[in-house]
């Protein structure tokens, strides 16, 4: 879509609006785009982005997803790019139907 991310500066744009992106949000986006269309398990996402030794809850993941949605979605309350797969985790689709 109209989202552009510069990984070196940790800055992005959506249309004409600029935003900052954290390293973890960038890691999530990279993981999502590398496995586009796949339902990604919450534990796998946590292991890949936070590391297997992370002892926090998956609520941390949910909070990062919510922040990421605010930055890249037209309507974060009704996401089209990062969707919830109930009972599993999340799915990224670059060009939703």
Secondary structure, DSSP 8 states (H G I E B T S, - for coil): --EEEETTTTEEEETTEEEE--HHHHHHHHHHHHTTT-EEEHHHHHHHHH-TT--S-THHHHHHHHHHHHHH-SSGGG-SSEEEETTTEEEE-SS--
